[in-house]
Amino acid sequence: MIHKTAIIDSNARISKNVKIGPYTVIGPNVEIGEETEIQSHVNITGNTKIGKKNKIYPFASIGNDPQDLKFNGEETKLEIGNNNKIREYVTINPGTKGGGGITKVGNNCLFMVSAHIAHDCFVGDNVILANNVPLGGHAHIDDNAIIGGNSAVQQFTRVGKSAMIGGMCGVVRDIIPYGIAHGNRSILQGLNLIGLRRKNIPNKEIMILSEAYKEIFKSENLTENLSNLSNEFKDNGLVSEVIGFIEKDKKRPICTPFSK
């Protein structure tokens, strides 16, 4: 059902069983998947593709120009997957030419009131951004990560799979997979053990990861700590994910228990 006051460009591609509420505006290069519900006063524009069964709440702004001074109107993209909840006043910007040209959001995410996803971000599946969480440009948030209310993620920062960040954090260093961090300038506090158990990871695997964590972060010299890590740890899948995350981009600072 499309409300009579909604303004939808004739070139927009609206799939079947889409609900569009009063005073919503949808631009010409927008594609909306089946059974998506768009409530009142939503603005969707740009080269934006939204998948199936999403629910978008009032006053969300999706696909408008990136907040990047270098942006000069070039054609870039925003892709949003399926079954996401995008709450009131959320803003999601498309990519920029200099950043790869695309912002991408996965499936089954919850973006609470006033969250912001900037240009060229990647957000995986099952991610939760609590109220007032802004992601700076080029941030990379892996599957199942949770970021607490009013925490700000600096541009280019990576947050690993199933990591959890407490509220009111300034996230300026990369957070390892399965890590838990909080503090004014986020400090790694340990592993997200509750998150691991919720995913039915066997206790034996969690114990191995816990022991490896102690070895990896026993001092500030991560390079030396990783080189001395025993093969028993390196052969474990969870530990391998953490090692791979740290070694993938050695130019990026890693959040550690010693971070200041």
C-alpha positions as a Markdown table, in Angstrom:
| # | Residue | x | y | z |
|---|---|---|---|---|
| 1 | Met | 0.0 | 0.0 | 0.0 |
| 2 | Ile | 1.3 | 3.4 | -1.0 |
| 3 | His | -0.1 | 6.5 | 0.8 |
| 4 | Lys | -1.6 | 9.1 | -1.5 |
| 5 | Thr | 0.7 | 11.8 | -0.2 |
| 6 | Ala | 3.9 | 9.9 | -0.8 |
| 7 | Ile | 6.0 | 11.3 | -3.7 |
| 8 | Ile | 7.6 | 8.6 | -5.7 |
| 9 | Asp | 9.6 | 9.2 | -8.9 |
| 10 | Ser | 8.2 | 7.4 | -11.9 |
| 11 | Asn | 11.6 | 5.8 | -12.5 |
| 12 | Ala | 11.9 | 4.3 | -9.0 |
| 13 | Arg | 11.6 | 0.5 | -8.9 |
| 14 | Ile | 9.1 | -0.5 | -6.2 |
| 15 | Ser | 8.6 | -4.3 | -5.8 |
| 16 | Lys | 5.3 | -5.9 | -4.8 |
| 17 | Asn | 3.8 | -5.7 | -1.3 |
| 18 | Val | 5.9 | -2.7 | -0.4 |
| 19 | Lys | 4.2 | -0.3 | 2.1 |
| 20 | Ile | 5.0 | 3.4 | 1.8 |
| 21 | Gly | 3.7 | 5.9 | 4.4 |
| 22 | Pro | 2.5 | 9.5 | 4.2 |
| 23 | Tyr | 4.9 | 12.2 | 2.9 |
| 24 | Thr | 7.7 | 9.9 | 2.1 |
| 25 | Val | 9.9 | 10.9 | -0.9 |
| 26 | Ile | 11.6 | 8.4 | -3.1 |
| 27 | Gly | 14.0 | 9.4 | -5.9 |
| 28 | Pro | 14.4 | 8.1 | -9.5 |
| 29 | Asn | 17.3 | 5.7 | -9.0 |
| 30 | Val | 16.0 | 3.9 | -6.0 |
| 31 | Glu | 15.1 | 0.2 | -5.9 |
| 32 | Ile | 13.0 | -1.2 | -3.0 |
| 33 | Gly | 12.7 | -4.9 | -2.5 |
| 34 | Glu | 9.5 | -6.9 | -1.7 |
| 35 | Glu | 7.7 | -6.6 | 1.6 |
| 36 | Thr | 9.7 | -3.6 | 2.8 |
| 37 | Glu | 7.8 | -1.2 | 5.0 |
| 38 | Ile | 8.7 | 2.5 | 4.8 |
| 39 | Gln | 6.8 | 4.7 | 7.3 |
| 40 | Ser | 6.0 | 8.4 | 7.1 |
| 41 | His | 8.4 | 11.3 | 6.3 |
| 42 | Val | 11.3 | 9.1 | 5.0 |
| 43 | Asn | 13.6 | 10.4 | 2.3 |
| 44 | Ile | 15.3 | 7.9 | 0.0 |
| 45 | Thr | 17.4 | 9.2 | -2.9 |
| 46 | Gly | 20.6 | 8.6 | -4.8 |
| 47 | Asn | 21.6 | 5.4 | -6.5 |
| 48 | Thr | 20.2 | 3.3 | -3.7 |
| 49 | Lys | 19.2 | -0.4 | -3.6 |
| 50 | Ile | 17.2 | -1.7 | -0.6 |
| 51 | Gly | 16.4 | -5.4 | -0.2 |
| 52 | Lys | 13.5 | -7.3 | 1.1 |
| 53 | Lys | 11.5 | -7.1 | 4.3 |
| 54 | Asn | 13.2 | -4.0 | 5.7 |
| 55 | Lys | 11.4 | -1.7 | 8.1 |
| 56 | Ile | 12.3 | 2.0 | 7.9 |
| 57 | Tyr | 10.9 | 4.4 | 10.5 |
| 58 | Pro | 10.0 | 8.1 | 10.2 |
| 59 | Phe | 12.5 | 10.8 | 9.3 |
| 60 | Ala | 15.2 | 8.4 | 8.2 |
| 61 | Ser | 17.4 | 9.9 | 5.4 |
| 62 | Ile | 18.9 | 7.3 | 3.1 |
| 63 | Gly | 21.1 | 7.8 | 0.1 |
| 64 | Asn | 21.6 | 11.5 | 0.3 |
| 65 | Asp | 25.0 | 13.1 | -0.5 |
| 66 | Pro | 28.0 | 12.0 | 1.5 |
| 67 | Gln | 29.3 | 14.5 | 4.1 |
| 68 | Asp | 32.7 | 14.6 | 2.4 |
| 69 | Leu | 34.1 | 17.9 | 1.1 |
| 70 | Lys | 35.7 | 16.1 | -1.8 |
| 71 | Phe | 32.4 | 14.8 | -3.1 |
| 72 | Asn | 31.5 | 16.5 | -6.3 |
| 73 | Gly | 28.2 | 14.9 | -7.3 |
| 74 | Glu | 29.8 | 11.8 | -9.0 |
| 75 | Glu | 27.5 | 8.8 | -9.2 |
| 76 | Thr | 28.1 | 6.4 | -6.4 |
| 77 | Lys | 26.1 | 3.6 | -4.7 |
| 78 | Leu | 24.4 | 2.6 | -1.5 |
| 79 | Glu | 23.3 | -1.1 | -1.0 |
| 80 | Ile | 21.2 | -2.3 | 1.9 |
| 81 | Gly | 20.4 | -6.0 | 2.4 |
| 82 | Asn | 17.3 | -7.7 | 3.8 |
| 83 | Asn | 15.3 | -7.7 | 7.0 |
| 84 | Asn | 17.0 | -4.6 | 8.6 |
| 85 | Lys | 15.3 | -2.2 | 11.1 |
| 86 | Ile | 16.3 | 1.4 | 10.4 |
| 87 | Arg | 14.9 | 3.6 | 13.2 |
| 88 | Glu | 13.9 | 7.2 | 13.4 |
| 89 | Tyr | 16.4 | 9.9 | 12.2 |
| 90 | Val | 19.0 | 7.3 | 11.0 |
| 91 | Thr | 21.2 | 8.6 | 8.1 |
| 92 | Ile | 23.0 | 6.4 | 5.6 |
| 93 | Asn | 25.2 | 8.0 | 2.9 |
| 94 | Pro | 26.4 | 6.4 | -0.3 |
| 95 | Gly | 30.1 | 5.9 | -1.2 |
| 96 | Thr | 32.6 | 8.4 | -2.8 |
| 97 | Lys | 34.8 | 8.0 | -5.8 |
| 98 | Gly | 37.9 | 8.1 | -3.7 |
| 99 | Gly | 36.6 | 5.4 | -1.3 |
| 100 | Gly | 35.5 | 2.7 | -3.7 |
| 101 | Gly | 32.2 | 4.2 | -4.7 |
| 102 | Ile | 29.9 | 2.2 | -2.5 |
| 103 | Thr | 28.5 | 2.0 | 1.1 |
| 104 | Lys | 27.2 | -1.5 | 1.9 |
| 105 | Val | 24.9 | -2.8 | 4.7 |
| 106 | Gly | 24.2 | -6.5 | 5.2 |
| 107 | Asn | 21.1 | -8.3 | 6.6 |
| 108 | Asn | 19.3 | -8.4 | 9.9 |
| 109 | Cys | 20.8 | -5.3 | 11.3 |
| 110 | Leu | 19.3 | -2.9 | 13.9 |
| 111 | Phe | 20.2 | 0.8 | 13.6 |
| 112 | Met | 18.6 | 2.6 | 16.5 |
| 113 | Val | 17.5 | 6.3 | 16.7 |
| 114 | Ser | 19.9 | 8.8 | 15.1 |
| 115 | Ala | 22.6 | 6.3 | 14.2 |
| 116 | His | 24.8 | 7.4 | 11.2 |
| 117 | Ile | 26.5 | 5.3 | 8.6 |
| 118 | Ala | 28.9 | 7.5 | 6.6 |
| 119 | His | 30.3 | 7.2 | 3.1 |
| 120 | Asp | 32.2 | 4.1 | 2.0 |
| 121 | Cys | 31.3 | 2.1 | 5.2 |
| 122 | Phe | 30.9 | -1.6 | 5.2 |
| 123 | Val | 28.4 | -3.0 | 7.8 |
| 124 | Gly | 28.0 | -6.8 | 7.9 |
| 125 | Asp | 25.1 | -9.0 | 9.0 |
| 126 | Asn | 23.3 | -8.9 | 12.4 |
| 127 | Val | 25.1 | -5.6 | 13.5 |
| 128 | Ile | 23.5 | -3.5 | 16.2 |
| 129 | Leu | 24.2 | 0.3 | 16.3 |
| 130 | Ala | 22.6 | 1.7 | 19.4 |
| 131 | Asn | 21.2 | 5.2 | 19.7 |
| 132 | Asn | 23.3 | 8.1 | 18.4 |
| 133 | Val | 26.2 | 5.9 | 17.1 |
| 134 | Pro | 28.0 | 7.6 | 14.2 |
| 135 | Leu | 30.3 | 5.6 | 11.9 |
| 136 | Gly | 33.0 | 7.7 | 10.3 |
| 137 | Gly | 33.7 | 7.3 | 6.6 |
| 138 | His | 35.3 | 4.0 | 5.5 |
| 139 | Ala | 34.6 | 2.2 | 8.8 |
| 140 | His | 34.3 | -1.6 | 8.5 |
| 141 | Ile | 32.0 | -3.3 | 11.0 |
| 142 | Asp | 32.0 | -7.1 | 10.8 |
| 143 | Asp | 29.1 | -9.5 | 11.4 |
| 144 | Asn | 27.4 | -9.6 | 14.8 |
| 145 | Ala | 29.2 | -6.6 | 16.2 |
| 146 | Ile | 27.3 | -4.5 | 18.8 |
| 147 | Ile | 28.2 | -0.8 | 19.4 |
| 148 | Gly | 26.7 | 0.9 | 22.5 |
| 149 | Gly | 24.8 | 4.1 | 22.7 |
| 150 | Asn | 26.7 | 7.4 | 22.0 |
| 151 | Ser | 29.9 | 5.7 | 21.0 |
| 152 | Ala | 31.6 | 7.3 | 18.0 |
| 153 | Val | 33.7 | 5.2 | 15.5 |
| 154 | Gln | 36.5 | 7.1 | 13.8 |
| 155 | Gln | 36.9 | 6.9 | 10.1 |
| 156 | Phe | 38.7 | 3.9 | 8.7 |
| 157 | Thr | 38.3 | 2.0 | 12.0 |
| 158 | Arg | 37.6 | -1.8 | 11.9 |
| 159 | Val | 35.4 | -3.6 | 14.4 |
| 160 | Gly | 35.8 | -7.3 | 14.2 |
| 161 | Lys | 33.3 | -10.1 | 14.2 |
| 162 | Ser | 31.1 | -10.5 | 17.3 |
| 163 | Ala | 33.0 | -7.6 | 19.1 |
| 164 | Met | 31.1 | -5.6 | 21.7 |
| 165 | Ile | 31.7 | -1.9 | 22.4 |
| 166 | Gly | 30.2 | -0.2 | 25.5 |
| 167 | Gly | 28.4 | 3.1 | 25.5 |
| 168 | Met | 30.1 | 6.5 | 25.4 |
| 169 | Cys | 33.3 | 5.2 | 23.8 |
| 170 | Gly | 35.5 | 7.0 | 21.3 |
| 171 | Val | 36.6 | 4.2 | 19.1 |
| 172 | Val | 39.9 | 5.2 | 17.5 |
| 173 | Arg | 41.7 | 1.9 | 17.3 |
| 174 | Asp | 40.6 | -1.4 | 15.6 |
| 175 | Ile | 38.7 | -3.8 | 17.9 |
| 176 | Ile | 39.6 | -7.5 | 17.5 |
| 177 | Pro | 37.0 | -10.2 | 16.7 |
| 178 | Tyr | 35.2 | -11.4 | 19.8 |
| 179 | Gly | 36.8 | -8.5 | 21.8 |
| 180 | Ile | 34.9 | -6.3 | 24.3 |
| 181 | Ala | 36.0 | -2.7 | 24.8 |
| 182 | His | 34.8 | 0.3 | 26.8 |
| 183 | Gly | 36.1 | 3.5 | 28.2 |
| 184 | Asn | 36.3 | 7.1 | 27.2 |
| 185 | Arg | 38.9 | 6.1 | 24.6 |
| 186 | Ser | 38.1 | 2.5 | 24.1 |
| 187 | Ile | 40.3 | 0.0 | 26.0 |
| 188 | Leu | 40.2 | -3.7 | 25.3 |
| 189 | Gln | 38.8 | -5.3 | 28.4 |
| 190 | Gly | 38.8 | -9.0 | 27.4 |
| 191 | Leu | 36.6 | -11.3 | 25.2 |
| 192 | Asn | 32.9 | -11.1 | 24.5 |
| 193 | Leu | 32.3 | -14.4 | 26.3 |
| 194 | Ile | 28.5 | -13.9 | 26.5 |
| 195 | Gly | 28.4 | -13.3 | 22.8 |
| 196 | Leu | 30.5 | -16.4 | 22.1 |
| 197 | Arg | 28.2 | -18.6 | 24.3 |
| 198 | Arg | 25.1 | -17.2 | 22.6 |
| 199 | Lys | 26.5 | -18.5 | 19.3 |
| 200 | Asn | 26.9 | -21.9 | 20.8 |
| 201 | Ile | 30.7 | -21.9 | 20.5 |
| 202 | Pro | 31.9 | -25.0 | 22.4 |
| 203 | Asn | 33.5 | -24.2 | 25.8 |
| 204 | Lys | 36.7 | -25.9 | 24.8 |
| 205 | Glu | 37.1 | -23.5 | 21.8 |
| 206 | Ile | 36.4 | -20.5 | 24.1 |
| 207 | Met | 39.0 | -21.7 | 26.6 |
| 208 | Ile | 41.6 | -22.0 | 23.8 |
| 209 | Leu | 40.7 | -18.5 | 22.6 |
| 210 | Ser | 40.9 | -17.1 | 26.1 |
| 211 | Glu | 44.4 | -18.6 | 26.6 |
| 212 | Ala | 45.6 | -17.3 | 23.3 |
| 213 | Tyr | 44.2 | -13.8 | 24.2 |
| 214 | Lys | 46.4 | -13.8 | 27.3 |
| 215 | Glu | 49.5 | -14.6 | 25.1 |
| 216 | Ile | 48.6 | -12.1 | 22.3 |
| 217 | Phe | 48.2 | -9.2 | 24.7 |
| 218 | Lys | 50.7 | -10.1 | 27.5 |
| 219 | Ser | 52.7 | -7.0 | 26.5 |
| 220 | Glu | 52.4 | -4.1 | 24.2 |
| 221 | Asn | 54.6 | -5.7 | 21.5 |
| 222 | Leu | 52.0 | -7.5 | 19.5 |
| 223 | Thr | 54.4 | -8.4 | 16.7 |
| 224 | Glu | 56.6 | -10.3 | 19.1 |
| 225 | Asn | 53.7 | -11.9 | 21.0 |
| 226 | Leu | 52.2 | -13.2 | 17.8 |
| 227 | Ser | 55.5 | -14.6 | 16.6 |
| 228 | Asn | 55.9 | -16.5 | 19.8 |
| 229 | Leu | 52.4 | -17.9 | 19.8 |
| 230 | Ser | 52.3 | -21.7 | 19.7 |
| 231 | Asn | 51.0 | -23.7 | 16.8 |
| 232 | Glu | 48.3 | -25.2 | 19.1 |
| 233 | Phe | 46.7 | -21.7 | 19.2 |
| 234 | Lys | 47.3 | -20.9 | 15.5 |
| 235 | Asp | 45.5 | -24.0 | 14.4 |
| 236 | Asn | 42.3 | -22.9 | 16.2 |
| 237 | Gly | 39.7 | -21.3 | 14.0 |
| 238 | Leu | 38.7 | -18.5 | 16.4 |
| 239 | Val | 42.3 | -17.7 | 17.2 |
| 240 | Ser | 43.2 | -17.6 | 13.5 |
| 241 | Glu | 40.4 | -15.1 | 12.9 |
| 242 | Val | 41.9 | -12.8 | 15.6 |
| 243 | Ile | 45.5 | -13.2 | 14.2 |
| 244 | Gly | 44.2 | -12.6 | 10.6 |
| 245 | Phe | 42.4 | -9.4 | 11.7 |
| 246 | Ile | 45.5 | -8.0 | 13.4 |
| 247 | Glu | 47.8 | -8.8 | 10.5 |
| 248 | Lys | 45.5 | -7.8 | 7.7 |
| 249 | Asp | 46.3 | -4.1 | 8.0 |
| 250 | Lys | 49.4 | -3.4 | 9.9 |
| 251 | Lys | 49.1 | 0.3 | 9.4 |
| 252 | Arg | 46.0 | 0.4 | 11.6 |
| 253 | Pro | 46.3 | 0.8 | 15.4 |
| 254 | Ile | 44.8 | -2.1 | 17.4 |
| 255 | Cys | 42.9 | -1.5 | 20.5 |
| 256 | Thr | 44.7 | -3.3 | 23.4 |
| 257 | Pro | 44.5 | -3.5 | 27.2 |
| 258 | Phe | 47.3 | -1.0 | 27.1 |
| 259 | Ser | 45.6 | 1.6 | 24.9 |
| 260 | Lys | 45.5 | 5.2 | 26.3 |
